[in-house]
Amino acid sequence: MRYVRLVKGALTATVATAACHALMSGGYAWARDSRDAGGDTMFSGAFEFLLTTAASWALMPFLLWAGMRVMGEARNAVLVVVGGLVWVGVSGYFSDEIDRVGGHMPVLALAAYVLLVTGLAGVAPAAPAPATETPRR
């Protein structure tokens, strides 16, 4: 049954990655438009850029957790924490590529992230042992 969990993880990772990448692409376009409209001021577009980045970083772990829970999988702490932290690294590393007009993350980087998160979906901490009752006297 572990393969079912891996399939659910792959589906969740794919949807979450597409959603966060789309959020960053749209948000960075908003930041560019704000920067262009702001003229020559030093920080025009910076608020929009930072807000978009923070929203993507916060959304990824939530989507990973919610996607697995919707599909009936519990014990997703490793997937959520490690997947979220890796997303921060990957999206931060490729933020310049996304920030260009028509830019996006390299497909290989996105595919590698989805494969990593799929593998993390197979890592589930052991279920807690059932509590045993003590005999009454």
Sequence and secondary structure as in RCSB ss.txt:
>XXXX:A:sequence
MRYVRLVKGALTATVATAACHALMSGGYAWARDSRDAGGDTMFSGAFEFLLTTAASWALMPFLLWAGMRVMGEAR
NAVLVVVGGLVWVGVSGYFSDEIDRVGGHMPVLALAAYVLLVTGLAGVAPAAPAPATETPRR
>XXXX:A:secstr
 HHHHHHHHHHHHHHHHHHHHHHHHHHHHHHHHHHHHHTT TTTTHHHHHHHHHHHHHHHHHHHHHHHHHTT   
 HHHHHHHHHHHHHHHHHTHHHHHSTT    HHHHHHHHHHHHHHHT               
